[in-house]
């Protein structure tokens, strides 16, 4: 999987995640920020904390860290699939 395809898959995965039930279109900016964070962090817990912070900053609501961990785990698996393909 090339990086463009990986980023597309990551973005699609984040956009499907709807933690506040606002609809997938409500999180465009946050989704891009999360994809960037996936490339910065390899540790699931640190990525989960970053995801939580991104959404809290935008919506002034805290997503439970366990929910963020599930997303972080999925995103890191996608990222590592790309790395293994090389």
N, C-alpha and C positions, 0 to 999 in steps of 0.2 A: 504494500500500500504506500503510495507516495505521500509526501507531506500535504499537498493540496487536498488529496482525498481524505487523509487523516483529519485535517482541520475541518473539512466539510462534515465528516462523520461526528466529530466532537461537537461541532456547532449544532448539528441536528439533534444530537442526544440532549444537550443542554436546553435547547429550545422546547423539546418535548416535556421537560421537567417543569411542572407548574406548581410550585410550592405554596402559593397563595390563592390558587384557583382563580386567577385573573384572566386566563387564556394565554396561549403560547405566544401571542404577539406582544404581550406586555413586557417581555424581558429581553428585547433585542440588545440593548447596551450591556446588560449584565452577562448575557450569553457570550459576547465577544470578550469581555473581561475574564470570564471563567476559562475560555479556551486559552487565552494568554497565560493565565495562571497554571494551567496544565503543563505548559512548556517550561515553567519556572520551578515547579515542585514535583518531586518524585515520591515524596512521603504522603501517604493517604491522609494522615491526621492533619498535617500542615495544609494540604490542599483543601481539606474539608473546612478548616478554620478560615481559610481565605475565601472560599465560596460563601460561607456564612457571613463574613464581613462585607463582601460585595453586595449581597442582597439586603443586609441590614442598613448599609449606607443609603441605598436607593429607596427602600420602602419603610425604613424605620420600624421594622418588625424583625424578630429573631427567629430563624428557622432552627429547629432542634438539630444539634450537631450530628446525631445519628442519621438523620435524613441527608445531611450534607456528606457524611461519610459514604453512604450508599452511592451517591452520584460520583463522588471522588473516585471510589473504587472502580466504577464502570468506565470513567474517563481515563483512568490510568491503564486499564486493560486495553482500551482502544489505542492509546499512545504506545504501549509496549508491543502490541501486535505490529504496528508500523516499524518499530525498531527491529523486531525479529525477522521481518521480511527482507532486510538488507543483507 
